Amino acid sequence: MKNSTILFFAMLINFVLSEALWADNEKNPLRILSSMTSDWKYEWYLDHARILAQPDWDPLKGNPPLSIEKAIKIACDKALALDKDFSSPVVSSISLNRFLRLQEKNEKEAYTKWFYHLTIWSHKQTADQPLPKTCFIIVLMDGSVVDFKKTKVESEN
């Protein structure tokens, strides 16, 4: 693996929060996504200030501030920058998710913030890797990408 900024595994247990929630304690970053393999846990976090700095969007009033085409390009470019196996990426899924808030404070502001969650597969398969590598990318409406935190899973033995 070339860089731990993005996740490459075929067999994943993926826990995606369809609508990311965060508590009123703004000192704790929001966990957007969590994935595990047998050896590693990956979590994507985002600070509240970065969330609130995103452009507003109301899906009933027009297209998102960042087009789906641009989000796909950003995600594929990020994957390729981290691993050459993503030179011919396959976009497996794309979802638009809203940041939601559990408390009343800044409610209107928080409900208008959105992000893309993309799952990308590499096209390359080998005898050692019969399934395509998988990469999860979180793209914010300002075109930036959220990096993940990687931690070793402790064995229960």
ABEGO torsion letter per residue (X at the ends): XABAABBBBABBBBBBBABBBBBABAABBBBABBBBBAABBBBBBBBAAAAAABBBBBAAAEBBABBAAAAAAAAAAAAAAABAAAABBBBABBBBBBBBBABABGAAAAAABBBBBBBBBBABBBAABABBBBBBBBBBAAGBBBBBBBBBBBBAX
